[in-house]
Amino acid sequence: METTQLDLNTIIEKSLENSLNYQSYRALVSKLVADKSTTGPNQSESLINYTMLNDKRMKRWDKTVKISEIDKIAITNTTVNQTWIVLTESWCGDAAHVIPVINKVAELHPGIDLRLVMRDENEQLMDLFLTNGGKSIPKLIQFDNASKTVLNSYGPRPTEATKMVYNFKAEHGALTAEFKEDLQRWYNKDKGQNVIKDLIELIN
């Protein structure tokens, strides 16, 4: 069944009622680590461990992500009035690398309101923004506040990482543990720059 703009707006409004700003999300993840817990219904040891690892990753990116002066101008030189709704979970490795960078970009522009929502608590919204039929996160929904329309969506990975995943899957069928380690190394080397470039394109 096709979702109308009215239905979509209702789903978005509902999801925003329980949304968090970035600082609240960071506080939540840190509290989960202290409580040896994770977001979502699956409280497995592996997901709890991923949440702990991701808290460390986000702390690092919060301190080290740098945006060049040229990119800052490209971000601030546009007139926008948008809400960026990001579907996430604390255990998601890609989210831990990508969301701190999204926050840095959003912080630079007063016309961007970043809100984070949990994937498993917002199934209706997630189902409208699937990636190749899967509930891949993080997924950014670019919502224009004036026209009440979704302009675009972004994620779960930056464009270069998406190409890496696509090419590997095409050749090998599925992602291996070794490839996932390579992907982590790519994130660490890239330092958020690919996400910044992607988001500038999204804004413009």
SERO-4910 file (N, C-alpha, C, O; in steps of 0.05 Angstrom, whole numbers):
BEGIN
 pado doro    nc1    nc2    nc3   cac1   cac2   cac3    cc1    cc2    cc3    oc1    oc2    oc3
  Met    A     17    -24      0      0      0      0     18     25      0     37     27     15
  Glu    A     11     44    -17     27     68    -20     22     87      4      0     90     13
  Thr    A     44     99     14     42    118     36     39    146     24     56    154      8
  Thr    A     19    160     33     15    188     24     33    206     40     43    199     61
  Gln    A     36    231     30     52    251     44     40    256     72     54    261     92
  Leu    A     13    256     74     -1    260     99      6    238    119     12    243    143
  Asp    A      6    213    110     13    190    127     42    193    136     48    189    159
  Leu    A     60    200    117     88    203    123     93    224    144    108    220    163
  Asn    A     79    247    141     82    269    161     72    260    189     84    268    209
  Thr    A     51    245    189     41    235    215     61    216    228     66    218    252
  Ile    A     73    198    212     94    180    222    118    196    232    129    189    253
  Ile    A    126    216    217    149    232    225    144    247    251    160    248    269
  Glu    A    120    260    252    113    274    277    113    256    301    122    264    323
  Lys    A    102    232    297    101    212    319    129    205    328    135    203    352
  Ser    A    147    200    309    174    192    316    189    215    330    206    210    347
  Leu    A    183    240    322    197    263    334    189    267    364    204    280    379
  Glu    A    165    257    371    156    260    399    176    247    419    180    257    441
  Asn    A    188    225    410    207    211    428    236    213    418    253    197    424
  Ser    A    241    234    403    268    238    392    287    251    412    278    263    431
  Leu    A    313    248    407    334    259    424    351    278    408    356    274    384
  Asn    A    361    299    421    383    314    408    409    299    412    409    278    426
  Tyr    A    430    308    400    455    293    400    466    289    429    475    268    436
  Gln    A    465    311    444    476    310    472    461    289    489    473    274    504
  Ser    A    435    288    485    418    269    500    424    240    491    424    221    507
  Tyr    A    429    237    465    435    211    454    462    201    465    465    178    473
  Arg    A    482    219    466    508    212    476    506    204    506    518    185    515
  Ala    A    490    219    521    486    213    549    472    186    553    479    171    571
  Leu    A    453    180    535    439    154    536    459    131    531    458    112    546
  Val    A    475    134    511    495    112    505    514    108    528    520     85    535
  Ser    A    524    130    539    542    128    562    528    114    586    541     98    600
  Lys    A    503    120    590    488    108    612    484     78    607    486     61    625
  Leu    A    478     71    582    475     43    574    501     27    580    500      5    590
  Val    A    524     39    574    550     27    580    553     22    610    561      0    618
  Ala    A    546     42    626    548     40    655    529     18    666    535      4    685
  Asp    A    506     15    652    486     -5    661    490    -32    648    474    -51    653
  Lys    A    511    -35    632    516    -59    616    492    -68    600    481    -90    602
  Ser    A    482    -48    584    458    -52    569    461    -41    541    483    -32    533
  Thr    A    440    -42    525    441    -31    497    412    -22    490    393    -29    504
  Thr    A    410     -7    468    383      0    459    371    -24    445    385    -43    437
  Gly    A    345    -24    441    331    -45    427    324    -69    444    334    -71    467
  Pro    A    307    -87    434    297   -110    449    318   -132    454    316   -147    473
  Asn    A    338   -133    436    358   -155    438    381   -146    457    397   -128    450
  Gln    A    382   -158    481    402   -150    501    424   -171    502    434   -178    524
  Ser    A    433   -180    479    454   -200    478    481   -188    486    485   -164    484
  Glu    A    499   -206    495    525   -197    504    541   -183    482    555   -163    486
  Ser    A    538   -193    457    552   -181    434    543   -153    429    559   -135    424
  Leu    A    517   -148    430    506   -121    425    514   -102    447    519    -78    443
  Ile    A    514   -112    472    522    -96    495    552    -88    492    559    -65    497
  Asn    A    568   -107    482    596   -101    477    600    -80    455    617    -63    456
  Tyr    A    584    -83    434    585    -63    412    578    -35    421    590    -16    413
  Thr    A    558    -34    439    550     -8    450    573      5    465    578     29    463
  Met    A    587    -11    481    610     -1    496    632      9    477    644     30    481
  Leu    A    638     -7    456    658      0    436    650     26    422    666     44    417
  Asn    A    624     29    415    614     52    401    615     77    417    619     99    407
  Asp    A    611     75    443    613     98    461    641    109    460    645    134    459
  Lys    A    661     92    459    689    100    457    694    113    430    708    134    427
  Arg    A    683    101    409    686    112    382    675    140    380    688    158    370
  Met    A    651    143    390    638    170    389    653    191    405    655    214    396
  Lys    A    663    183    428    679    201    444    703    211    428    710    235    428
  Arg    A    715    192    414    739    199    398    731    218    375    744    239    371
  Trp    A    710    211    360    702    228    338    692    256    347    697    276    334
  Asp    A    679    257    370    669    283    380    693    302    384    691    326    380
  Lys    A    716    290    392    740    307    397    756    312    371    769    333    369
  Thr    A    756    293    353    776    294    331    766    302    303    782    309    286
  Val    A    740    301    298    729    308    272    734    337    266    726    355    282
  Lys    A    747    342    243    753    370    236    739    376    209    739    360    191
  Ile    A    727    400    208    715    409    183    731    433    172    736    452    187
  Ser    A    740    431    147    757    452    135    742    478    132    717    478    133
  Glu    A    756    500    130    743    527    127    727    528    101    705    539    101
  Ile    A    737    515     80    722    514     54    695    500     58    674    509     49
  Asp    A    696    477     72    672    462     77    653    476     95    628    475     92
  Lys    A    664    491    115    647    506    133    631    527    118    607    532    123
  Ile    A    644    540     98    631    561     82    609    547     65    587    558     63
  Ala    A    615    524     54    595    510     37    571    502     53    548    501     43
  Ile    A    575    496     79    553    487     97    536    512    105    512    511    105
  Thr    A    549    533    113    535    556    124    524    575    103    507    592    110
  Asn    A    533    573     78    525    592     57    498    587     45    489    601     27
  Thr    A    484    566     55    458    560     44    436    566     64    440    564     88
  Thr    A    413    574     54    390    579     71    373    554     73    361    545     53
  Val    A    372    542     96    356    517     99    340    519    126    348    533    145
  Asn    A    317    506    126    301    503    150    292    474    151    271    467    142
  Gln    A    310    457    162    306    428    160    309    414    187    323    423    205
  Thr    A    295    392    189    300    373    211    314    348    199    304    337    179
  Trp    A    336    340    210    350    316    202    343    295    222    353    295    245
  Ile    A    326    276    214    318    254    232    336    230    226    336    221    203
  Val    A    350    221    246    368    198    241    359    174    257    358    174    281
  Leu    A    354    152    242    347    126    254    373    113    262    391    110    246
  Thr    A    374    103    287    399     92    297    393     71    319    371     68    327
  Glu    A    414     58    328    415     41    352    443     43    363    462     46    348
  Ser    A    445     40    390    472     44    402    492     23    394    516     28    396
  Trp    A    483      0    385    501    -22    379    512    -21    350    530    -36    343
  Cys    A    502     -2    334    509     -1    305    536     12    301    540     36    307
  Gly    A    555     -3    290    582      7    285    583     30    265    597     50    270
  Asp    A    568     28    243    568     50    223    557     76    236    567     97    231
  Ala    A    537     73    252    525     96    266    545    111    283    546    135    284
  Ala    A    562     95    297    582    107    315    603    123    300    613    143    310
  His    A    608    116    275    627    131    259    614    154    245    626    175    241
  Val    A    589    151    237    575    171    220    561    193    235    563    217    228
  Ile    A    547    186    257    530    205    271    546    228    283    536    251    282
  Pro    A    569    224    296    584    247    306    591    267    284    593    291    290
  Val    A    596    257    260    602    275    238    577    291    229    578    315    224
  Ile    A    555    277    227    529    290    221    524    312    241    515    334    234
  Asn    A    530    307    267    525    327    288    543    351    284    534    374    287
  Lys    A    569    347    277    587    369    272    577    387    250    579    412    252
  Val    A    567    375    229    556    391    206    531    406    215    528    430    210
  Ala    A    513    392    228    488    404    237    493    428    256    478    448    256
  Glu    A    513    425    273    519    446    293    527    472    279    524    494    291
  Leu    A    538    470    255    548    494    241    525    510    229    528    534    223
  His    A    502    498    225    480    512    212    456    515    230    444    494    238
  Pro    A    447    540    237    424    544    254    398    534    242    378    530    257
  Gly    A    398    529    216    373    520    203    370    490    202    352    479    189
  Ile    A    389    475    215    387    446    216    383    437    244    399    443    262
  Asp    A    361    422    249    355    411    275    359    381    273    344    367    260
  Leu    A    380    371    287    386    342    286    371    328    309    373    335    332
  Arg    A    356    307    301    341    291    320    346    262    316    346    252    293
  Leu    A    351    247    337    357    219    335    334    202    346    323    208    367
  Val    A    327    181    331    306    163    339    315    134    336    332    128    319
  Met    A    305    117    353    313     89    353    298     73    331    274     75    329
  Arg    A    313     58    316    301     42    294    279     24    304    257     24    292
  Asp    A    285      9    325    266    -12    333    241     -1    347    221    -16    351
  Glu    A    242     24    355    218     37    366    202     52    345    180     62    351
  Asn    A    213     53    321    200     69    299    200     53    274    210     61    253
  Glu    A    187     29    276    186     11    253    172     22    228    181     18    206
  Gln    A    151     37    233    136     49    210    154     67    194    154     67    170
  Leu    A    169     84    209    187    103    195    209     88    181    216     93    158
  Met    A    221     68    195    243     53    184    234     39    158    249     38    138
  Asp    A    210     28    159    200     12    135    197     30    110    196     19     88
  Leu    A    196     56    114    193     74     91    220     82     79    222     94     58
  Phe    A    242     75     94    268     84     85    288     60     86    310     62     97
  Leu    A    280     38     74    297     14     73    319     18     53    317     34     34
  Thr    A    341      3     57    363      2     38    364    -26     26    370    -45     39
  Asn    A    358    -28      0    357    -54    -14    339    -74      2    346    -98      4
  Gly    A    317    -64     13    299    -81     28    306    -86     57    291   -100     71
  Gly    A    329    -76     66    338    -81     93    336    -56    111    337    -33    101
  Lys    A    334    -61    137    332    -39    157    359    -28    165    366    -27    189
  Ser    A    375    -20    145    403    -12    151    403     16    164    389     34    156
  Ile    A    420     19    184    424     44    198    454     51    200    471     33    198
  Pro    A    460     77    204    442     99    208    429    108    182    441    106    160
  Lys    A    405    119    183    391    129    160    381    157    167    366    161    186
  Leu    A    391    177    152    384    205    156    361    212    137    363    208    113
  Ile    A    340    223    148    317    233    133    317    263    133    315    276    154
  Gln    A    320    275    110    322    304    107    294    316    103    283    314     81
  Phe    A    284    328    124    256    338    124    255    369    123    268    382    140
  Asp    A    241    379    104    239    409    101    216    418    119    193    410    115
  Asn    A    222    436    138    202    444    158    180    462    146    158    462    155
  Ala    A    188    478    126    168    497    114    148    482     97    123    486    100
  Ser    A    157    465     78    139    451     60    128    425     71    110    413     60
  Lys    A    139    417     94    131    391    107    135    368     88    117    350     85
  Thr    A    158    367     74    163    345     56    191    334     61    209    347     71
  Val    A    194    308     55    220    295     56    235    302     30    226    296      8
  Leu    A    258    314     33    274    323      9    292    300      0    295    296    -25
  Asn    A    302    285     18    321    263     11    327    246     35    318    252     57
  Ser    A    341    224     31    351    208     53    380    201     48    389    202     25
  Tyr    A    394    194     69    423    189     67    431    166     86    421    164    108
  Gly    A    449    149     76    459    128     93    453    101     81    441     99     60
  Pro    A    461     79     95    472     79    122    502     86    123    513     91    144
  Arg    A    515     85    100    544     91     99    551    113     80    535    119     62
  Pro    A    574    126     85    583    147     65    588    134     38    591    110     36
  Thr    A    588    150     17    588    140    -11    612    122    -16    609    101    -29
  Glu    A    636    129     -7    659    112    -12    657     85      1    663     64    -11
  Ala    A    648     85     26    644     60     41    622     43     28    624     18     27
  Thr    A    601     56     18    580     42      4    591     27    -21    583      4    -26
  Lys    A    608     41    -36    621     28    -59    637      4    -51    637    -17    -64
  Met    A    653      7    -29    670    -15    -20    652    -39    -13    659    -62    -21
  Val    A    630    -35      1    612    -56      9    599    -69    -16    598    -94    -18
  Tyr    A    590    -53    -34    577    -62    -59    596    -80    -75    589   -102    -83
  Asn    A    621    -70    -78    640    -85    -94    648   -112    -81    651   -132    -94
  Phe    A    651   -111    -55    659   -135    -40    636   -156    -42    641   -180    -46
  Lys    A    611   -147    -38    588   -165    -39    585   -177    -67    579   -200    -70
  Ala    A    590   -160    -87    588   -170   -115    608   -192   -121    602   -210   -136
  Glu    A    631   -190   -109    653   -209   -114    650   -234    -95    655   -256   -104
  His    A    643   -229    -70    645   -251    -50    617   -260    -39    616   -280    -25
  Gly    A    596   -245    -46    569   -253    -37    561   -242    -10    538   -234     -7
  Ala    A    579   -242      9    572   -232     36    597   -219     49    619   -224     41
  Leu    A    592   -202     68    614   -188     82    627   -207    102    613   -221    117
  Thr    A    653   -208    102    668   -225    120    678   -208    144    677   -184    144
  Ala    A    687   -222    165    698   -208    188    723   -191    180    727   -169    191
  Glu    A    739   -202    161    763   -188    152    755   -162    138    767   -141    142
  Phe    A    734   -164    121    725   -140    107    715   -119    127    721    -95    124
  Lys    A    700   -127    147    689   -108    167    712    -94    182    710    -71    189
  Glu    A    734   -108    186    758    -96    198    770    -75    179    779    -53    187
  Asp    A    771    -83    153    780    -64    132    763    -38    132    773    -16    129
  Leu    A    737    -42    135    718    -20    135    724     -1    159    723     23    157
  Gln    A    729    -13    183    736      3    207    761     19    202    763     43    209
  Arg    A    780      6    189    806     21    183    800     44    163    812     65    166
  Trp    A    782     39    144    775     60    125    763     84    140    771    107    135
  Tyr    A    744     79    158    732    100    174    753    116    190    753    140    191
  Asn    A    771    101    202    792    114    218    811    131    201    820    152    211
  Lys    A    816    122    177    834    137    159    819    162    147    831    183    144
  Asp    A    794    158    140    779    180    127    772    203    146    769    226    137
  Lys    A    769    197    172    764    217    193    739    234    188    738    258    194
  Gly    A    719    221    176    693    235    172    691    253    148    670    265    143
  Gln    A    712    255    132    713    274    110    693    266     88    681    284     75
  Asn    A    690    241     82    671    232     62    642    239     70    626    247     53
  Val    A    635    235     96    609    242    106    604    272    102    582    280     94
  Ile    A    624    288    109    621    317    107    615    325     77    597    341     72
  Lys    A    630    314     59    626    320     30    598    311     22    584    326      7
  Asp    A    589    287     30    563    277     23    541    296     34    522    302     20
  Leu    A    544    305     58    524    322     71    522    350     58    501    362     56
  Ile    A    545    360     49    546    385     34    529    383      9    514    401      1
  Glu    A    532    360     -5    516    355    -29    486    354    -22    469    363    -37
  Leu    A    480    341      0    452    339     10    440    366     15    417    371      8
  Ile    A    455    384     28    445    411     34    441    427      9    422    442      7
  Asn    A    460    424    -10    459    441    -34    443    429    -56    441    441    -78
***
